[in-house]
Amino acid sequence: MPIVFAAVVPHSPVLVPSIGKEHLKKLKKTVAALGRLEHDLYAAHPDTILVISPHGPVEAEHFTLDLNEKYVCDLKDFGVFDVKVDCRADMRVISALKEHLEDRNIPFMLRSETGLDYGVVVPLTYLAGHLKKYSVLPVYPSLLPAKTHFEFGQAVQEVLMHSDRRVAVIASADLSHRLTRSAPAGYSPYGRKFDEKIMTLIREKKSPALITFEPELASKAAQCGLPPLTILAGILDGMKAEPEILSYESPFGIGLMTVHYGFA
């Protein structure tokens, strides 16, 4: 089975030791969960890691695939120079995706940004540290309806399932940014409601319901995770993927959720 690993991971730069420093001790549950995922990813022996990030070059009416033979994967924008990840592109899978998405009339763009955003780099920093050789496939959502995101994910699955590559799929997603009064977007009671509803859908294996998720609630929660989660739901559609929420915490007012999907 080409899809050998799937997970949802947070991407807060605070998780990086040289950025978070003493604050990292407030994220023990998340760090422990990421440690388990790192072990599981290593055991899966992926050839390619597909990362869905909401913080790259998001276009209003097109999904985006980043295409370069080699990417720049660092966190220099955060004043950190000791984090660098080896990021090479999977040209074969990108080529197959391009052809299939065109056949399905799904709007997408190929871009050639050399620098990958922290939504890609932070997860790879934690999860891919012990992998000796792998390729990266950065994927970015759009502002199109949720149904289109789900269909995009389904199209991606169709390509991956006919590939000879062992692919790990990671949805890089933080939940509400409005959980406390000191949160980046300020406090809103809708923040906790959003997070709880998302976790309920995942626990009850109702991820396709993300297609009809209340847009007003998502907007009031000030979140960035819904588009990547909806694409992931499309990628896993019809597969026997058992979700397990490994951790959830929000010490800095942002919902950080870590999920592992086990394949039967």
N, C-alpha and C positions, 0 to 999 in steps of 0.2 A: 504494500500500500504506500503510494508516494507521499501522502501526508502522514508523517510519523510522530508529530508533536504539535500541540496547540495550547496556547495560554493567553491569558490577559494579564498584563503587567502595568504598573504605574510608571510614570517617567519623570517624576519630580527630581530636578537636579540636586535637591537636598540629600537624596539617596547616595550620591557620590561622596565618599569619605572626605576628599579634599575640599568639597563644597559644604557639605552638611556639618562636618567636624563634630562638635559636642552635641549638636541637635540630633545626630544619628541615633543616639541612645533612646530617643523617643519613638523610634521606628523599628523596634526590635522584632515585632511580629512580621512586618513587611520584609525586613532583611532576612529573617529566617525562612520565610516563604520563598523568596528569590533564591536562597541557597538550595532549597529542595528542587526548584525548577532547573537550576543550573546543573544539578546532578542528573535529573531526568532528561534534559536536553542532550547532555554528553552521552548518556546511554542510548539515545535515539540515533546517534551517528548521522546527523543531517548533512546533506550536500549543500543545501540552500536554506537560508533563513529569510522568510518573507515577513517584513515588518510593516504594519499598517499604522501610520502616524498622522495625527491631526495637526501637526505643527510644521509641516513642510510647505511646499508651494501649492497651496490649495486654490484651485480654480473654481469659479462659480458653476460652470456648466460642463466641466470635464473632470473625470478622474485622471490622476497623474501617475505615471511610472517614471522613475528616475533612471536614466541610462548613462552609465560611464563605465569604462573598463575598470577603473579604480576610483573609490570615493575618498574624500577627506573626512575622517570620523574622529573629531576631537571636541573638546568643550572650551576652546579658547575664548569664545564669546562670554563665558562666565568667569574669565580670569584664571582658568585652570589649565596648566600646561603638562600635567603628569598623566592625563588620560588620553590614550590614543588606541583606536581599535582598527585592526586590519580588515578593510572592507573592499571586497572585490565583487563585481557584478556577475550575475548569471545571465550571460548574453543569450543562451539558448532558450531559457524559459521566457525571457522578456520578448524575444522574437516570436515565440509561439503565442504568447499572450496578445501581442499586437495583432497578429493575424486573426486570432479567434475573436477578439473584441470587435474588430472591423466587420467580421462576418455576422456577429450578433447585433451590429448597429448600436453598440454601447459607446457613448462619447468618452473619449480619453485623449490624453496628450502624452507624448514622450518628451521629457525635458533632459537637459544635460548639466544639471547642477552638480558640481564636484563635491560641495560640502553638504553633508547630511545633518539634519536637525537633531536636537536633543531628544526628541521623541523616538528616534531610532538609536542614537548613541547610548543613552542611559540604559535601556534594556540590554543592549549588546555588551556593555561594560560588565554587567552582573552575570549574564547568562552564557556568554560565549568565551569567557576567559581561558578555558582549558581546551577548547576545540582547536585542533592544529590547522585544519583547512576547511573552509566553507565559503560560499558566496552569499551575497546579500541582495535581496530584492525589495527596495523601498517602494511602498504604495501609499498614495495619498487620496483621501476622500474629496468630495466636491460639496457644493451647496444644493445639489439636486435632491429630490424627495427620498425618503427612507426606503421606499420600495425599489428605487433605482439602485441604491447602495446594496440592497440584498441581492438583486439580480446581477450586479457587478460581481459580488462574491460568488454567486453560483457559476458565473462564467469563468472565474478564476479557478474554481474547483474542477471544472471540466478539463481545463488545461493541465492542472497538476495531476489529476488522476490518470492522464494518458502520458505523463512524463516518466522518464527513467530516473529522475532525480528524487532523492529522499528529502522532503521539504518539511521544515518546521514553520508554523504560522503563529505570529505573535501580534495580538492587538495591543498597541501601546495606548493606554487610555486611563486618564484620571477622571474621577466622577465630579460631584459638585464642588465648586470653589467658594461656597457660601454657607459653610457649616457652623462657623463661629463669628463673633463680632470682630475678631482680628483676622479673619480670612481675607485673601487678596481681593475678593469682590464684595466684601461686606457680608452681613448675615441675612439669611432669608429662611423662613420655615420650610420653604419648598426644597431647599437643599437636601435635608434629611429624607424628605418624602421621595425625592428622585432616587437617591442612593438605595433606599430600602426597596423601591419598586424594581430597580435594575437587578439587585441581588435576588429578589424573589423570582423574577423571570429566569435567571440563570439556574438557581437551585431546582426549580420546577421544570427545567428543560423546555421552556417556552420562548426561547430566543427569537423564533420567527415573529413573535408578537412585537418585537422592536419596530417592525414596519409601521404599526399603528400607534406607536408610543405618542403620548400627548405632547405635541410641540410646544405648547405654552408652559408646561411643567419643565421641559428640558431647557427652555429659554430662561425661565425664572431661576433655575438652579445654577446657571452659569457653569456649564460643564463642557468638556471637550471629548468625552468618551463615547457618546452615542453613535457617531458615524463609524469609527473603527469597530465597535461592537456589532453594528448592523452588517458591515462587510464580513466580519468573522462569522456571523450567523449564516450568511449566504454560503461561505466557503465550507462550513460544516453541515450544511443542509442535507438531510437524508443519511448522514453518517452516524454510526453508533458511538457517539462521543459523550462520555460521562463527565459532567462538570463537577469540580470540587473547589469551593471557595477556600483557599488556604489562609487568607488573612484579609482583614479590613480594619483600617484605623484612620484617624483624621486629627492628629495632634496639632496640625497647623491650619486647620480649617478647610482642607481639601481632602475629599474622599479617595483613599488609596486602597484599591482592591487588587488582589492577586488570585488568579484562577488557573487551575490545571485541568485539562481535558484528557481523560484516559480513553483509549480506544479498545473496544472489545475484540 
